[in-house]
Amino acid sequence: MKTHTLTTADADLVYDVHGPLPTTDGRPPLLMIGQPMDATGFAALAARFPDRTAVTYDPRGLGRSVRRDGRADHTPETQADDVHALIQELGAGPVEMFASSGGAVTALALVAKYPGDLTVLVAHEPPLITLTPDGPAAVRARAAVREAYEKRGWGAGMAAFVAMTSWEGEFTEAYFAQPEPDPAAFGMPTEDDGSRDDPLLSDRSWAISSYRPDVDALTGAPTRVVIAVGEESEGVQTGRIAVATAELLGRRVTVFPSHHGGFLDGEFGYPGKPDEFARRLREVLDGAA
């Protein structure tokens, strides 16, 4: 693995290249992106593609990448511009992409704005919360997570986030009538460290979860767009959104093993099934599924 820095007008984007570049197998690089996950979250998945040149990166303002634009918010359009610049820097023509969570939203914005950048996109559970029928209630649930974070700190906010993302079905009044979850019950700290800049729990990434895909641009692009969902996500918010996103594009979801983080091994405390996930991803990228 070799680490590089791409300097743009207002950010220093750090990225890692796993394998030779130019590639030696006749395939374009496989770019793996997330948000707020940085390159560390894709180490296990990249390791399961030893025959491919994989590229991972830290979005601006996250991990090792430094932003100089004076902003703290994260938007799909800005991140799409960054990823486009990265693809141009690689100089390897259109690439293949696996994009997870907020990274999948970035990837949809990328295809809409730069349709020649990707040959295939596997967008895994993009958190487009307004696309489901209970979108207004989902927005309300998102606001409650931020409120818990602002009032009581990271542990409380993360506990609220876990409660939201593990809720089965639409967000009803029964959901909002629940008592605030106890961080200790999830093994999270109860003390408040005073920070309020978490990109997941604050409102800094709301532009990502509120994004509305450009359907005409996506369906008209030459990119093969695959909307992926984890088999364990059925009924919870991320799974329901994946189905809604696929339907918006006139397609059906492609089922992957495990959950929202199904490509992770145990380093983040909630392991998925990275071996099975990588096999499925390989099938989908090759057009066999």
Backbone bond lengths (Angstrom), bond angles and torsions (degrees), N, CA, C in turn:
res aa  C-N    CA-C-N  psi(-1)  N-CA   C-N-CA  omega(-1)  CA-C   N-CA-C  phi
1 M - - - 1.458 - - 1.512 110.08 -
2 K 1.329 116.18 134.99 1.452 121.93 176.11 1.522 109.05 -121.16
3 T 1.322 115.78 135.67 1.456 122.01 -178.47 1.522 110.10 -103.00
4 H 1.327 115.35 135.99 1.463 121.50 -178.08 1.522 109.05 -132.39
5 T 1.319 115.85 163.32 1.459 122.06 174.22 1.521 109.25 -126.31
6 L 1.313 115.75 125.57 1.461 122.17 174.92 1.522 107.85 -101.10
7 T 1.316 116.98 117.10 1.459 121.87 -179.83 1.521 109.48 -95.79
8 T 1.337 115.91 118.64 1.457 121.42 175.97 1.526 108.34 -107.33
9 A 1.306 116.77 -173.43 1.459 120.31 -176.64 1.518 112.39 -61.90
10 D 1.338 117.30 -31.68 1.466 118.49 -175.41 1.523 114.29 -137.88
11 A 1.348 117.69 20.73 1.464 119.96 177.20 1.515 110.29 -160.27
12 D 1.331 115.24 151.68 1.457 122.53 170.72 1.524 106.64 -110.36
13 L 1.330 116.87 108.73 1.454 122.79 -174.37 1.517 109.81 -98.75
14 V 1.321 116.20 117.82 1.458 121.58 -178.99 1.522 108.76 -94.80
15 Y 1.324 115.55 129.90 1.461 119.72 -179.77 1.525 110.47 -138.49
16 D 1.331 114.57 156.81 1.459 121.97 -178.12 1.518 109.86 -119.67
17 V 1.311 116.14 135.59 1.460 122.11 177.46 1.522 107.94 -110.59
18 H 1.323 115.66 116.43 1.462 122.59 179.81 1.524 107.73 -99.63
19 G 1.324 117.40 97.19 1.455 120.62 -179.18 1.516 111.61 115.13
20 P 1.333 116.19 179.91 1.471 119.89 -174.89 1.523 112.29 -75.50
21 L 1.308 114.50 147.55 1.458 122.60 174.27 1.523 107.90 -143.60
22 P 1.322 118.56 116.92 1.457 128.70 4.33 1.534 112.57 -59.61
23 T 1.319 115.41 154.28 1.455 120.22 -179.17 1.523 109.62 -69.88
24 T 1.321 115.14 158.38 1.468 120.46 -178.67 1.525 112.65 -113.22
25 D 1.330 116.92 0.48 1.467 119.82 -175.79 1.524 113.39 -104.79
26 G 1.339 116.77 3.50 1.448 119.40 -179.78 1.515 114.37 82.11
27 R 1.336 117.55 -3.17 1.451 121.65 178.13 1.528 109.17 -102.30
28 P 1.321 117.50 151.48 1.466 119.20 175.81 1.523 110.19 -71.15
29 P 1.310 118.53 165.80 1.469 119.96 175.43 1.525 110.26 -60.70
30 L 1.327 114.62 153.15 1.464 122.29 175.25 1.521 107.12 -104.82
31 L 1.319 116.57 107.94 1.458 122.25 -178.07 1.524 109.24 -91.68
32 M 1.338 116.94 129.77 1.459 122.92 -179.37 1.520 108.05 -117.66
33 I 1.347 116.74 122.32 1.457 119.47 -177.43 1.523 111.15 -134.02
34 G 1.326 114.98 153.23 1.452 122.33 175.76 1.513 109.87 -141.67
35 Q 1.323 116.13 -175.22 1.459 123.13 173.57 1.530 107.16 -177.16
36 P 1.324 119.41 121.52 1.457 127.56 5.08 1.524 115.25 -80.88
37 M 1.324 117.59 5.26 1.460 120.12 177.62 1.521 110.48 -62.96
38 D 1.324 115.89 137.21 1.455 120.02 176.09 1.525 109.51 -103.14
39 A 1.318 116.91 -164.74 1.460 121.12 -173.67 1.522 113.53 -60.63
40 T 1.339 117.76 -28.72 1.464 119.53 -177.37 1.524 111.89 -60.36
41 G 1.326 117.57 -28.55 1.453 120.26 -178.32 1.518 114.11 -72.29
42 F 1.332 117.26 -12.21 1.462 120.24 -177.09 1.522 113.15 -108.59
43 A 1.324 116.23 9.06 1.462 119.53 -178.65 1.525 111.55 -60.62
44 A 1.325 116.55 -45.06 1.464 119.96 -177.68 1.523 111.04 -65.65
45 L 1.335 117.37 -41.06 1.456 120.55 -178.74 1.525 111.19 -69.95
46 A 1.324 117.57 -43.46 1.466 120.33 179.22 1.520 111.06 -61.09
47 A 1.345 116.17 -36.33 1.465 120.00 -179.84 1.521 112.09 -65.71
48 R 1.319 116.86 -20.82 1.462 120.72 -179.65 1.523 112.49 -91.55
49 F 1.325 116.00 8.99 1.462 121.78 172.53 1.531 109.11 -124.61
50 P 1.342 117.40 58.23 1.467 119.58 -175.91 1.525 113.12 -65.95
51 D 1.327 116.79 -18.39 1.451 120.95 180.00 1.517 113.26 -89.82
52 R 1.335 116.97 -4.42 1.452 122.22 -178.74 1.521 110.11 -115.94
53 T 1.318 116.60 152.32 1.456 120.73 169.68 1.518 107.63 -86.94
54 A 1.339 115.12 112.85 1.460 121.32 -179.61 1.525 109.13 -105.23
55 V 1.326 116.07 144.86 1.463 122.07 178.90 1.524 107.97 -125.27
56 T 1.323 116.18 128.17 1.459 122.17 175.91 1.523 108.40 -122.71
57 Y 1.350 116.46 156.19 1.464 117.38 -179.24 1.519 110.41 -151.26
58 D 1.323 114.83 164.09 1.459 122.36 175.30 1.529 108.34 -101.76
59 P 1.343 118.52 119.42 1.467 119.46 177.24 1.533 111.31 -59.47
60 R 1.308 116.41 155.74 1.459 120.35 -177.14 1.527 111.63 -55.08
61 G 1.328 114.85 134.34 1.455 120.64 179.77 1.511 114.52 80.97
62 L 1.327 117.73 1.60 1.453 121.93 -179.27 1.525 109.51 -125.46
63 G 1.325 116.50 148.28 1.454 119.57 179.95 1.517 111.51 57.72
64 R 1.315 115.94 -125.68 1.463 121.66 -176.10 1.525 113.50 -90.75
65 S 1.327 117.96 -8.41 1.466 120.78 -175.57 1.527 110.85 -85.00
66 V 1.308 115.95 130.83 1.461 122.93 -174.95 1.526 109.10 -107.84
67 R 1.314 116.21 133.74 1.457 120.25 176.59 1.520 109.86 -104.25
68 R 1.323 115.65 147.87 1.451 121.89 -179.47 1.524 111.23 -126.90
69 D 1.330 116.44 21.39 1.459 119.82 -176.58 1.516 113.05 -93.98
70 G 1.340 117.11 2.78 1.455 120.63 177.63 1.511 114.59 74.26
71 R 1.336 117.40 12.08 1.458 121.22 -177.93 1.527 109.96 -113.67
72 A 1.326 114.74 160.79 1.464 120.19 177.41 1.519 112.09 -122.78
73 D 1.342 116.54 -7.05 1.457 119.73 -178.03 1.527 110.46 -86.68
74 H 1.329 114.97 161.40 1.464 121.54 -179.93 1.523 108.13 -119.73
75 T 1.324 116.50 124.40 1.461 120.64 -179.05 1.524 109.48 -124.48
76 P 1.339 117.67 145.57 1.470 120.26 179.03 1.517 112.55 -60.60
77 E 1.329 117.31 -37.99 1.458 120.27 -176.63 1.532 111.77 -65.14
78 T 1.350 116.03 -44.57 1.464 119.19 178.98 1.515 111.07 -65.30
79 Q 1.317 115.97 -42.89 1.462 118.58 -179.75 1.527 111.10 -68.11
80 A 1.329 116.92 -33.64 1.466 119.01 175.96 1.525 110.76 -62.93
81 D 1.328 116.86 -40.44 1.467 120.35 176.24 1.529 110.67 -60.78
82 D 1.335 116.52 -40.68 1.461 120.33 179.13 1.526 111.48 -63.96
83 V 1.324 116.50 -44.93 1.461 119.72 -179.31 1.528 110.40 -66.48
84 H 1.320 116.81 -37.59 1.468 120.13 175.22 1.526 110.60 -59.50
85 A 1.336 116.44 -44.33 1.467 120.06 178.55 1.527 110.86 -62.32
86 L 1.327 116.20 -37.48 1.461 120.26 178.85 1.530 110.87 -65.95
87 I 1.320 116.80 -43.63 1.461 119.95 179.03 1.525 110.50 -62.99
88 Q 1.320 116.67 -39.57 1.460 120.41 176.28 1.524 110.59 -62.74
89 E 1.329 116.05 -40.51 1.466 120.80 179.74 1.524 111.35 -63.28
90 L 1.320 117.51 -37.61 1.465 120.81 -179.47 1.517 110.86 -64.22
91 G 1.325 117.16 -31.18 1.454 121.26 176.42 1.515 114.07 63.88
92 A 1.328 116.43 29.78 1.464 120.82 -175.13 1.523 112.16 -113.93
93 G 1.324 116.22 20.18 1.451 119.40 179.75 1.514 111.96 72.27
94 P 1.320 119.06 -165.57 1.460 120.48 178.15 1.526 110.57 -59.32
95 V 1.323 115.90 140.75 1.460 120.90 -178.38 1.516 109.99 -112.37
96 E 1.329 115.71 167.89 1.449 121.71 169.79 1.523 107.67 -95.48
97 M 1.329 117.15 151.16 1.463 118.78 -175.47 1.517 111.93 -140.17
98 F 1.336 114.47 136.24 1.455 122.39 163.99 1.517 106.23 -111.87
99 A 1.330 116.24 123.48 1.461 120.98 -176.94 1.519 109.00 -128.07
100 S 1.317 116.32 132.34 1.453 121.08 -175.66 1.520 111.77 -118.24
101 S 1.314 116.01 143.03 1.458 124.25 173.04 1.531 110.47 53.93
102 G 1.339 117.72 -126.44 1.453 119.24 179.59 1.511 112.68 -60.39
103 G 1.325 116.73 -27.75 1.460 119.94 174.85 1.509 112.42 -63.46
104 A 1.339 116.49 -31.70 1.461 120.22 176.88 1.520 111.05 -67.21
105 V 1.330 116.82 -33.16 1.462 120.42 175.55 1.534 109.32 -67.50
106 T 1.325 116.41 -45.79 1.461 120.20 175.24 1.524 110.61 -54.41
107 A 1.321 116.10 -43.40 1.462 121.02 -177.07 1.531 111.42 -65.27
108 L 1.327 117.83 -38.77 1.459 119.97 177.08 1.529 110.91 -64.69
109 A 1.337 116.24 -38.85 1.467 119.87 175.75 1.526 110.80 -66.39
110 L 1.321 116.63 -35.17 1.465 121.62 179.13 1.529 110.70 -64.22
111 V 1.331 116.82 -47.91 1.462 120.21 -179.43 1.521 110.58 -62.65
112 A 1.333 116.47 -39.27 1.462 120.03 -179.75 1.527 111.95 -64.61
113 K 1.331 116.54 -38.79 1.472 120.19 -175.03 1.522 112.74 -91.91
114 Y 1.323 116.28 -33.78 1.470 121.45 -177.27 1.527 109.17 -128.45
115 P 1.322 117.99 72.28 1.462 120.86 -171.38 1.523 114.79 -64.85
116 G 1.306 117.64 -15.08 1.459 119.78 179.43 1.511 114.65 -90.12
117 D 1.337 118.22 1.80 1.462 120.93 -174.31 1.522 114.23 -80.20
118 L 1.330 117.42 -29.43 1.463 121.29 -173.25 1.521 111.01 -124.50
119 T 1.317 115.84 139.29 1.463 120.13 170.86 1.522 110.11 -85.61
120 V 1.318 116.71 -38.58 1.463 121.89 179.05 1.521 108.76 -145.07
121 L 1.313 115.52 140.65 1.467 122.37 176.21 1.519 108.65 -125.74
122 V 1.320 115.83 125.13 1.466 121.51 169.26 1.520 106.16 -105.30
123 A 1.328 115.63 104.98 1.466 122.21 -176.95 1.527 108.11 -98.95
124 H 1.326 115.69 107.07 1.461 121.89 -172.44 1.527 110.88 -95.55
125 E 1.322 115.67 108.92 1.457 124.10 174.02 1.540 113.73 50.36
126 P 1.329 117.23 61.86 1.474 119.25 175.92 1.530 109.97 -67.04
127 P 1.333 119.02 130.40 1.476 121.51 -174.75 1.526 113.56 -82.64
128 L 1.326 116.71 60.93 1.461 121.96 -177.93 1.519 108.53 -87.56
129 I 1.317 116.13 81.90 1.465 120.63 -163.79 1.515 114.48 -69.11
130 T 1.331 118.26 -16.69 1.466 118.99 -178.24 1.526 112.60 -86.69
131 L 1.320 118.96 -2.73 1.457 121.10 -175.03 1.523 113.60 -82.61
132 T 1.325 118.20 -20.78 1.457 119.98 -179.03 1.534 109.81 -83.29
133 P 1.335 117.43 160.08 1.467 119.40 -179.01 1.526 113.99 -57.25
134 D 1.336 116.63 -29.26 1.468 120.25 178.98 1.524 111.40 -94.94
135 G 1.342 116.40 32.46 1.457 120.48 -178.84 1.518 114.56 -52.83
136 P 1.341 119.83 -46.91 1.472 119.26 178.76 1.523 113.04 -60.23
137 A 1.326 117.41 -37.77 1.462 120.02 177.53 1.523 110.76 -69.43
138 A 1.331 117.13 -34.21 1.457 120.69 177.11 1.525 110.86 -65.49
139 V 1.323 116.45 -39.20 1.469 120.86 175.96 1.529 109.42 -62.58
140 R 1.302 116.71 -40.46 1.470 121.10 177.58 1.532 110.76 -64.12
141 A 1.331 117.03 -40.82 1.463 120.46 178.52 1.524 110.75 -65.79
142 R 1.330 116.83 -39.36 1.465 120.51 176.78 1.520 110.77 -61.29
143 A 1.324 117.35 -41.92 1.453 121.18 179.03 1.526 111.47 -64.04
144 A 1.331 116.78 -34.42 1.462 120.17 179.42 1.526 111.03 -67.69
145 V 1.332 116.86 -33.79 1.471 120.13 175.65 1.527 109.49 -63.47
146 R 1.315 116.92 -46.92 1.465 120.34 178.95 1.524 110.66 -61.59
147 E 1.325 117.06 -40.37 1.462 120.25 -179.42 1.525 111.04 -62.55
148 A 1.337 116.79 -43.61 1.469 120.18 177.75 1.519 110.64 -61.57
149 Y 1.324 116.64 -40.73 1.463 121.84 178.88 1.522 110.98 -64.98
150 E 1.318 117.33 -45.79 1.455 120.79 -178.87 1.532 111.76 -65.57
151 K 1.315 117.01 -36.16 1.461 120.57 -176.76 1.525 113.10 -79.44
152 R 1.354 116.13 -40.96 1.456 118.02 -168.17 1.522 114.80 -128.87
153 G 1.312 118.41 3.08 1.449 119.98 173.15 1.518 115.01 97.08
154 W 1.345 114.36 -174.34 1.459 121.79 -170.15 1.517 113.13 -60.50
155 G 1.324 117.56 -46.60 1.456 119.89 -176.91 1.512 112.03 -59.69
156 A 1.342 116.38 -45.06 1.459 120.80 179.58 1.527 111.01 -65.37
157 G 1.329 115.84 -42.02 1.458 119.38 179.32 1.521 111.95 -64.60
158 M 1.336 116.74 -42.05 1.456 119.61 -179.20 1.520 111.22 -68.67
159 A 1.322 117.37 -36.90 1.461 120.35 176.58 1.528 110.49 -62.44
160 A 1.330 116.32 -41.05 1.462 120.58 177.48 1.522 110.87 -65.55
161 F 1.319 116.43 -37.38 1.459 120.15 178.82 1.531 110.97 -65.88
162 V 1.320 116.88 -43.46 1.463 120.36 178.45 1.527 110.37 -62.55
163 A 1.337 115.98 -41.99 1.463 119.54 178.78 1.526 110.77 -62.07
164 M 1.328 116.80 -38.77 1.466 120.51 179.89 1.524 110.83 -67.36
165 T 1.320 117.11 -48.28 1.460 120.49 -173.67 1.526 112.93 -76.48
166 S 1.315 118.29 -13.44 1.464 120.58 177.69 1.530 112.47 -101.00
167 W 1.335 116.91 -0.92 1.461 120.78 179.59 1.532 109.70 -68.25
168 E 1.320 116.83 131.94 1.461 122.24 179.91 1.525 110.47 -88.18
169 G 1.316 115.94 127.73 1.458 120.89 176.03 1.520 112.47 85.77
170 E 1.337 114.87 -169.69 1.455 120.29 -178.30 1.524 110.88 -69.79
171 F 1.329 115.04 156.93 1.456 120.57 177.84 1.527 109.16 -79.53
172 T 1.312 115.63 105.62 1.457 122.52 -179.19 1.525 109.30 -103.82
173 E 1.337 116.30 178.84 1.453 119.86 176.85 1.523 111.66 -62.80
174 A 1.332 116.52 -25.46 1.470 119.58 176.26 1.526 110.97 -62.30
175 Y 1.322 115.73 -35.87 1.468 118.73 177.15 1.525 110.62 -64.39
176 F 1.319 116.99 -47.34 1.462 120.65 -175.37 1.530 112.33 -73.87
177 A 1.327 117.10 -17.33 1.461 120.50 179.29 1.527 112.59 -82.71
178 Q 1.313 117.20 -7.77 1.469 120.35 -179.41 1.525 110.78 -66.69
179 P 1.342 117.10 149.93 1.467 118.85 171.83 1.527 109.95 -68.05
180 E 1.323 116.15 154.98 1.459 119.42 178.43 1.526 109.39 -61.41
181 P 1.326 117.77 132.38 1.464 120.01 -177.50 1.525 111.85 -66.08
182 D 1.327 115.09 147.73 1.464 122.41 179.77 1.520 109.01 -86.61
183 P 1.313 119.04 120.26 1.466 120.08 179.65 1.523 112.91 -56.03
184 A 1.317 117.52 -36.15 1.464 120.78 -178.17 1.525 111.23 -61.94
185 A 1.329 116.55 -30.49 1.461 120.07 -179.94 1.522 111.31 -66.58
186 F 1.328 117.10 -20.68 1.465 122.12 178.21 1.528 111.64 -104.07
187 G 1.329 116.52 8.24 1.456 120.31 -178.74 1.509 113.38 73.26
188 M 1.329 116.47 26.54 1.459 121.30 -177.40 1.520 110.48 -108.87
189 P 1.321 117.86 155.43 1.469 120.40 -176.97 1.521 112.11 -65.37
190 T 1.307 115.61 142.63 1.465 120.73 176.67 1.517 111.87 -94.79
191 E 1.330 117.27 -18.62 1.458 119.72 179.16 1.528 110.15 -79.03
192 D 1.308 115.76 154.89 1.458 123.05 -177.91 1.522 108.66 -103.73
193 D 1.334 116.74 119.36 1.467 119.48 -179.24 1.528 112.35 -85.61
194 G 1.339 116.77 -1.78 1.456 120.55 175.09 1.514 115.68 89.07
195 S 1.322 118.87 -11.74 1.467 120.31 -179.03 1.523 110.25 -78.97
196 R 1.313 116.00 147.92 1.454 121.07 179.85 1.531 111.35 -138.92
197 D 1.330 116.89 31.62 1.465 120.17 -174.65 1.523 113.32 -114.25
198 D 1.331 117.30 16.01 1.460 119.39 -178.84 1.536 109.72 -64.74
199 P 1.346 118.43 127.21 1.464 119.84 -176.36 1.526 113.49 -70.42
200 L 1.330 117.01 -18.25 1.458 120.37 -179.80 1.520 112.40 -88.19
201 L 1.327 117.17 -35.84 1.462 122.09 -171.43 1.522 113.88 -99.69
202 S 1.307 117.30 -21.50 1.465 121.18 177.82 1.532 108.78 -85.11
203 D 1.316 115.86 -168.98 1.464 119.19 176.29 1.526 112.21 -94.77
204 R 1.324 117.56 10.97 1.458 120.65 -174.69 1.524 113.47 -67.23
205 S 1.320 117.23 -23.34 1.466 120.44 -178.96 1.522 112.48 -111.23
206 W 1.324 117.99 15.69 1.455 120.21 -178.42 1.522 112.14 -63.91
207 A 1.323 117.56 -28.77 1.468 119.62 177.92 1.526 111.07 -63.98
208 I 1.325 116.26 -26.55 1.463 120.54 178.51 1.524 110.60 -74.85
209 S 1.334 116.73 -50.38 1.459 119.24 -177.91 1.527 112.40 -73.21
210 S 1.330 118.19 -16.57 1.466 121.69 177.25 1.531 113.00 -94.73
211 Y 1.296 117.66 -1.50 1.469 122.25 -175.03 1.526 111.08 -62.53
212 R 1.328 115.78 141.86 1.463 122.25 175.25 1.531 108.28 -113.70
213 P 1.300 117.88 115.71 1.469 120.10 -177.36 1.532 112.12 -62.59
214 D 1.318 115.17 148.11 1.458 122.22 175.59 1.530 107.20 -85.35
215 V 1.310 116.20 96.14 1.457 121.24 -172.49 1.524 111.30 -62.23
216 D 1.322 117.60 -45.24 1.461 120.60 -178.03 1.525 110.98 -61.76
217 A 1.324 116.62 -42.58 1.464 120.04 -179.67 1.524 111.05 -66.76
218 L 1.321 116.71 -39.77 1.461 120.28 -177.74 1.517 111.71 -70.61
219 T 1.316 117.14 -43.35 1.459 119.24 -178.84 1.522 112.08 -75.29
220 G 1.329 116.88 -19.85 1.456 120.41 178.00 1.518 114.23 -91.72
221 A 1.324 117.39 -8.19 1.466 121.10 -178.01 1.525 110.59 -76.92
222 P 1.336 117.15 153.79 1.471 119.81 177.36 1.524 113.07 -74.15
223 T 1.305 117.91 -10.93 1.464 122.80 -179.06 1.522 111.00 -67.39
224 R 1.330 116.69 134.06 1.469 120.93 171.07 1.525 107.25 -81.05
225 V 1.328 115.95 109.84 1.463 121.29 -176.36 1.524 109.23 -100.59
226 V 1.326 115.82 122.98 1.459 123.14 178.78 1.521 108.17 -115.97
227 I 1.317 117.46 123.97 1.458 121.41 175.74 1.526 107.48 -96.22
228 A 1.325 116.62 119.30 1.460 122.21 -173.84 1.518 110.98 -107.19
229 V 1.332 115.57 148.32 1.459 121.84 178.42 1.525 108.65 -139.79
230 G 1.324 116.64 141.35 1.452 121.10 177.10 1.518 111.19 -76.13
231 E 1.321 117.13 141.92 1.460 120.40 -178.42 1.524 112.06 -63.44
232 E 1.336 117.26 -24.93 1.457 120.88 178.54 1.531 112.72 -86.27
233 S 1.322 116.56 -3.14 1.467 120.26 -177.67 1.519 112.86 -91.76
234 E 1.298 117.64 -0.29 1.462 120.23 -178.88 1.525 110.16 -58.79
235 G 1.307 116.31 126.26 1.460 121.86 177.35 1.507 114.74 93.70
236 V 1.335 119.24 -25.42 1.459 120.48 178.68 1.520 109.27 -90.41
237 Q 1.332 115.65 170.37 1.460 120.19 -169.93 1.523 113.41 -56.27
238 T 1.326 118.25 -47.72 1.463 119.44 -175.36 1.521 111.50 -64.31
239 G 1.321 116.91 -35.97 1.456 120.07 177.86 1.509 112.00 -70.03
240 R 1.318 117.30 -42.57 1.460 120.98 179.72 1.528 110.73 -64.02
241 I 1.335 115.70 -37.68 1.466 119.13 178.99 1.517 110.82 -67.40
242 A 1.332 117.52 -40.61 1.465 120.20 179.05 1.525 110.71 -58.48
243 V 1.321 116.15 -43.88 1.463 120.14 177.92 1.529 110.52 -61.95
244 A 1.331 116.67 -44.76 1.465 120.82 -179.63 1.524 111.19 -63.78
245 T 1.327 117.38 -38.25 1.467 120.76 179.25 1.515 110.67 -65.08
246 A 1.324 116.39 -45.55 1.462 120.27 178.66 1.530 110.72 -60.66
247 E 1.322 116.09 -43.63 1.465 119.69 179.78 1.515 111.47 -64.05
248 L 1.326 117.20 -36.70 1.457 121.13 177.97 1.524 110.89 -59.61
249 L 1.343 115.79 -34.21 1.462 121.01 -179.21 1.523 112.28 -91.91
250 G 1.337 116.40 5.52 1.457 120.30 179.39 1.504 113.62 74.08
251 R 1.342 116.62 30.28 1.462 121.12 -176.76 1.517 110.55 -131.28
252 R 1.315 114.97 175.96 1.456 121.29 174.98 1.518 108.66 -110.53
253 V 1.319 116.18 151.99 1.457 119.60 178.69 1.527 110.56 -70.35
254 T 1.304 115.33 153.86 1.458 122.47 173.31 1.522 107.18 -107.22
255 V 1.317 116.56 124.37 1.464 121.33 -173.27 1.525 110.36 -85.55
256 F 1.328 114.78 133.30 1.457 123.59 177.25 1.523 109.18 -115.75
257 P 1.324 118.07 159.96 1.466 120.24 175.91 1.527 111.82 -64.64
258 S 1.312 116.21 154.00 1.450 124.40 166.47 1.525 113.28 73.51
259 H 1.346 115.91 -147.34 1.456 122.10 -168.13 1.531 111.15 -119.87
260 H 1.330 116.10 -160.67 1.461 121.38 -176.09 1.524 112.23 -57.80
261 G 1.300 117.02 -33.75 1.463 121.84 175.99 1.513 111.45 -109.30
262 G 1.311 116.57 41.04 1.461 120.89 -172.59 1.508 115.33 -64.09
263 F 1.333 118.43 -17.26 1.460 121.86 -179.92 1.519 112.45 -89.78
264 L 1.341 117.93 -1.01 1.463 121.67 -179.12 1.521 110.90 -85.75
265 D 1.330 114.90 148.50 1.462 117.73 167.52 1.525 107.34 -95.51
266 G 1.323 119.73 -153.61 1.458 120.30 -170.03 1.505 117.05 -84.05
267 E 1.334 119.35 4.84 1.464 118.80 -171.97 1.515 113.59 -72.49
268 F 1.333 117.66 -16.22 1.461 119.96 179.76 1.526 112.60 -107.82
269 G 1.321 117.48 7.48 1.457 120.97 172.04 1.508 115.91 89.41
270 Y 1.320 118.47 -8.63 1.461 121.25 179.78 1.519 107.63 -137.12
271 P 1.341 116.60 73.62 1.467 119.81 -171.57 1.519 112.83 -65.02
272 G 1.315 114.54 147.17 1.451 121.02 172.92 1.515 109.67 -100.24
273 K 1.328 114.63 -140.34 1.462 121.16 177.33 1.528 107.68 -129.79
274 P 1.336 116.39 73.12 1.466 118.95 -170.55 1.526 114.57 -61.72
275 D 1.331 118.00 -33.40 1.464 119.11 179.21 1.526 110.65 -65.22
276 E 1.337 115.58 -49.35 1.460 119.73 179.99 1.528 111.37 -66.69
277 F 1.331 115.54 -37.99 1.462 120.29 179.77 1.524 110.40 -62.69
278 A 1.324 116.79 -45.33 1.465 120.60 -178.94 1.523 111.23 -64.20
279 R 1.326 117.07 -38.45 1.464 119.36 177.80 1.531 110.65 -62.89
280 R 1.320 116.22 -42.68 1.452 120.35 179.32 1.534 110.73 -65.45
281 L 1.317 116.86 -42.07 1.456 120.39 178.92 1.520 110.59 -62.01
282 R 1.315 116.35 -40.77 1.461 119.63 179.22 1.535 110.52 -61.57
283 E 1.330 116.12 -42.63 1.465 120.48 178.20 1.527 111.30 -59.86
284 V 1.328 115.56 -45.91 1.453 120.05 -177.07 1.524 111.37 -67.50
285 L 1.324 117.37 -43.32 1.449 120.11 178.36 1.525 111.65 -61.53
286 D 1.340 115.75 -35.80 1.460 120.14 -179.11 1.521 112.13 -80.19
287 G 1.342 117.17 -3.09 1.453 120.14 179.57 1.505 114.28 78.41
288 A 1.349 116.16 15.95 1.454 120.14 -178.16 1.516 112.05 -91.17
289 A 1.332 117.19 -2.75 1.467 120.04 -178.98 1.521 108.81 -148.37
